[in-house]
């Protein structure tokens, strides 16, 4: 259904702008698929979470983790259903683990320290982790997103230090750990993804 709607919108756009190239078509289609697939998926995620009684934690997790996800990147699952299930497991898993994980101050600081070291390593090796559909080719853009990944990772974990609420603090820590895993090479292999800039460079060499 989403694909058909995207095709319809793209056809309308091509009538108004006949000079759209094949490459631009692919970018526009991918963007439309993300938008049209993301909105109902997000509404459903929030709707279910409020029915289950942890909607506000879900909202906090979504807003708090989004900046780090946006700049560090990560894999994309290949179907809308897979994407929905993946998002559900990520956010619900983060919230539920955070609700039931009780840490004293020392344990909390140790976990934050380990999360910071792990995140820095992942960012240095993989961020920004792009996809084949939307490769990040510009060296300037890659550098900017990597620097922002370092900054947002640091800020997120610093906020976790000062938040008194155990669940909210845990959400920041656990969410950061999982997102750092999502940009790793092993995560890409498991989900059958490739880093877009690497594929682009391979194509350039072959051509």
C-alpha positions in Angstrom: 0.0 0.0 0.0 2.8 2.4 1.0 4.7 1.6 -2.2 1.7 2.3 -4.4 1.0 5.6 -2.8 4.7 6.5 -3.2 4.5 5.6 -6.9 1.4 7.7 -7.4 3.0 10.8 -5.7 6.2 10.3 -7.8 4.2 10.2 -11.0 2.5 13.4 -10.1 5.8 15.1 -9.3 7.3 13.9 -12.6 4.5 15.5 -14.5 5.2 18.8 -12.7 9.0 18.4 -12.9 9.9 16.2 -15.9 13.6 16.9 -15.5 13.9 14.7 -12.4 16.7 12.2 -12.9 16.7 8.5 -12.1 19.0 9.1 -9.1 16.6 11.8 -7.8 13.7 9.5 -8.3 15.3 6.9 -6.1 16.0 9.5 -3.4 12.5 10.9 -3.5 10.9 7.4 -3.5 13.0 6.4 -0.5 12.1 9.6 1.3 8.4 9.1 0.7 8.6 5.5 1.9 10.2 6.6 5.1 7.7 9.4 5.7 4.5 7.4 4.8 5.8 4.3 6.6 7.1 6.1 9.6 4.0 8.2 10.5 1.5 5.3 11.0 4.3 3.1 12.5 5.1 5.8 15.1 1.4 6.4 15.9 0.8 2.7 16.4 3.9 2.4 18.6 2.7 5.2 20.8 -0.9 4.0 20.8 0.0 0.5 22.0 2.5 1.8 24.6 -0.2 4.1 26.2 -2.6 1.2 26.2 0.0 -0.9 28.0 0.6 1.8 30.6 4.1 3.1 29.7 3.3 5.6 27.0 5.1 8.5 28.7 8.3 6.5 29.1 8.0 5.5 25.4 7.6 9.2 24.5 10.7 10.1 26.5 12.7 7.2 25.0 11.7 8.3 21.5 12.6 11.9 21.9 15.8 11.3 24.0 17.4 8.7 21.7 16.4 10.3 18.4 19.2 12.9 18.2 21.9 10.2 18.6 20.1 7.9 16.1 19.8 10.8 13.6 23.5 11.7 13.5 25.1 8.2 14.1 22.9 6.4 11.6 22.2 2.7 11.6 20.8 -0.1 9.5 17.3 -0.2 8.0 15.1 -3.3 7.8 13.9 -4.1 4.3 10.1 -4.2 4.8 7.6 -2.0 6.6 6.5 -4.8 8.8 10.1 -5.6 9.7 10.8 -2.0 10.4 7.8 -1.8 12.7 8.7 -4.9 14.6 12.3 -3.7 14.9 11.2 -0.3 16.3 8.8 -2.0 18.7 11.6 -4.3 20.0 14.1 -1.4 20.2 11.9 1.1 22.1 9.7 -1.3 24.1 12.8 -3.3 25.0 14.6 -0.2 26.1 11.8 1.0 28.3 11.0 -2.4 29.8 14.6 -3.2 30.7 14.9 0.3 32.1 11.8 -0.1 34.3 13.0 -3.3 35.9 16.8 -2.6 36.1 17.6 -1.2 39.5 21.1 0.3 39.9 22.7 1.9 42.9 24.8 5.0 42.3 28.1 3.1 41.9 26.6 0.6 39.5 25.0 3.4 37.5 28.3 5.4 37.1 30.2 2.2 36.1 27.5 1.4 33.5 27.6 5.0 32.2 31.4 4.9 31.9 31.3 1.6 30.0 28.6 2.9 27.7 30.6 6.0 27.0 33.7 4.0 26.1 31.8 1.6 24.0 29.9 4.4 22.2 33.1 6.3 21.5 34.6 3.2 19.9 31.6 2.5 17.8 31.3 6.1 16.6 35.0 6.3 15.8 34.8 3.1 13.7 31.3 3.3 12.0 29.5 6.7 12.4 27.8 7.9 10.4 26.5 4.5 9.5 24.6 5.0 6.2 22.6 2.7 3.9 22.7 1.8 0.3 19.6 3.8 -0.4 20.9 7.0 1.2 24.7 6.8 1.1 26.6 9.7 2.8 29.3 10.5 0.3 30.3 14.0 1.3 33.4 14.0 3.5 32.3 17.2 5.1 28.9 15.7 6.0 30.5 12.6 7.3 32.9 14.5 9.5 30.1 16.8 10.8 27.9 13.8 11.7 30.7 12.0 13.4 31.6 15.0 15.5 27.9 15.5 16.4 27.7 11.8 17.3 30.5 12.2 19.8 28.9 15.4 21.3 25.3 14.0 21.5 26.6 10.7 23.0 28.5 12.6 25.7 25.6 14.9 26.5 23.1 12.1 26.6 25.1 10.1 29.1 26.0 13.2 31.2 22.2 13.9 31.5 21.8 10.3 32.7 24.2 11.0 35.5 22.1 13.8 36.9 18.5 12.4 36.4 17.3 11.0 39.7 14.5 8.9 38.2 15.9 5.4 37.8 13.8 4.5 34.8 14.5 7.7 32.8 18.2 7.5 33.6 18.3 3.8 32.5 16.5 4.7 29.2 19.3 7.1 28.3 22.0 4.5 29.1 20.3 1.4 27.6 19.1 3.4 24.5 22.6 4.7 23.9 24.1 1.2 24.2 21.6 -0.4 21.8 22.0 2.5 19.2 25.7 2.1 19.4 25.3 -1.6 18.5 23.0 -0.7 15.6 25.8 1.1 13.7 28.2 -1.8 14.1 29.3 -4.0 11.2 28.0 -7.2 12.9 24.5 -5.5 13.1 24.7 -4.7 9.4 25.7 -8.3 8.6 22.9 -9.8 10.7 20.3 -7.6 9.0 21.8 -8.0 5.5 22.7 -4.4 5.1 25.7 -2.7 3.7 27.3 0.7 4.4 26.2 3.0 1.6 29.5 4.9 1.2 31.4 1.6 0.9 29.1 0.3 -1.8 29.4 3.7 -3.6 33.2 3.6 -3.5 33.2 0.0 -4.8 31.0 1.1 -7.7 33.3 4.0 -8.5 36.4 1.7 -8.6 34.6 -0.8 -10.9 33.5 2.0 -13.2 
